[in-house]
């Protein structure tokens, strides 16, 4: 009997016409000069990512399935993903990722996506957008263009495990109905170099957030914060580095562009995430640890000690900056519903609380009623 579970959806549009536009002139950034070369999209030989075997000399239309078009946008948003991620996000009712893998193969032959082997799992492929694929994805009105481009060396390097863990998190929250993937962004710069509405950064940026997640209206109505700043921690840096990054969020909380500070304008974060609403608190910072349970617990205790002994961070001390920690495994299993967030603020109780209770839990006793 033929298995129909891996076939494309039986209703609705099943294909999309992708416009392969001519490449734009080199982008010029102040002080950096030309950062890209005007070249035709390259065709990549399947299985040999980055091998240049020809050009698409005449831009035109390429007919691809709706699932393939969705795969382009997912990879643009997430940077790296496996076929299992894409299957969960695009065809969640399919019994396997067979159909998605077939569509990825077509995109690979068209030179729009590439793949590398997953580190430690040689039979699993990790997918990313080629330069041509990123340009094609940016044609969608739902995509906020950015200069960042993934390459095969980056996808195969140390970045891979971290990026895939972020995709694990976004997939879990999307599948659980907490946040739609299109309302999430990765590697978002906050600070002087990250102007409102952009996701670019430089060495002058105060902090680069691993993921910014805007929760679904139903979740916000139930008492969850509208925006989460997520730091994905795999235990690969010192606890002092993590503590310093949390302090940087407080610097961003207080930041105002120099041109507007004198006029009493709202801080940068409110202009970007909560325009016109002075009651919404600064986005909650959620540290998600992707290490085995005992290791994660020791790391959390170490971060708490560092935060308690270093010079007080105003926002953490006053409760204006709410920071909590949980594990990736718990989020994948339970989402944001259960009592599983451990506050890191100095005045907060050393016990897990629900996300809806976190802002109240981190307020110092003198502010509680």
Phi, psi and omega in degrees: 000136182284136179273115182266000187290341181258012179274162178297161181305145184280343182233163177082176181295140184241000179213161177221146179262116184263124180271119177268096185279158175295146182295146180281163176298164180304137177281137181242122178253144182305125177082352184246341181075198181291131183245358177213153180259139177284110180216156179288149177303134182270147176267129185255131178292129181306133177088349179232081186297130176091353178285119183271114183239003179167179181232151170270086190291334183238098180305144180193203182264140174236121181275118179232162180289161177299321179298321179294319177297320178293325178298322178298316181290323178297314180294328177295318182287322188264344184077304180226144177200154174265170176298328178294320175301310184295323177296317180294327184273329188253315180234066187297339182268358178287148182286338180207179180266017185301313182296316180297320179297323178295319179292323177297323177299320178294318178295324179294318179293333177277357178081016184265335176228159174227171181214148172230166178282143178285135181296127181081358179217078193294345181266357180252138181257146177247127188257149178209165178274135169285175178300320178295320179294320178296319178297319178295318180296325182291348176289343179285136178292346181274356184258131172270107185300150177213155182282345184296135176229137176275148176229165179299316178299320177295316182296330182270351186270197182300336179298335190303309185298320180293314181297321179292325177295321176296319177296323174304314181295310181298322178296316180299316181288326178292311182296324180282355178083013181278323181208138176278141183303325181293348177261014181241152177218148180245155178052062183257125180277135176232127180140197184304324183272351182254086183289155183307134176087001179246164178233031180253161181207176177208186180296342180273356180292141180294312184206142175249117184275133181297321178206136172252123186238120174263119186283159180294150180306322179297323179292320179294320179297334179275001175110001178279153180293148182291333183226137174242134168262122184249129171250115179270115186247121179252013178072022183264355176237168181289158177294332177295322178296317179295317179297320178296323179294323177295322176296327179295330176296325179291326175296320178293322179304325184265356187287136172228134176303139184303327182289344183243349186298318183293333183276003180073024180290159179295161178296163184303319185296323182290322177299325185276320189246342182214057182294133177079001181234100183276358181271337183289127180286167177303140182308140179292136178262118182248117176270118181252116185263127180249068176218165176303151186313304181299321179294318180298317181297317179296322180292319178298316179298322180293319178296319178300319179296318179296315180296328181283333186261335180283171181306133185306137175267119189308309184296321177293320183291322183269353180083006177285338175246113181262123181235133177223163181228144174210182180249155178298322180300318179294319180294322178293327182278317190240353184067217184254015191274326193263173182278089188219007182263125179260114181294148177249359178294145184303324184271357184281149176293145180276070178206155181284142178228165175285154181300326180293340182260359191292315182300320178292324183292329184271356178288136177301155184303326182292345180259356183272153182249000000 
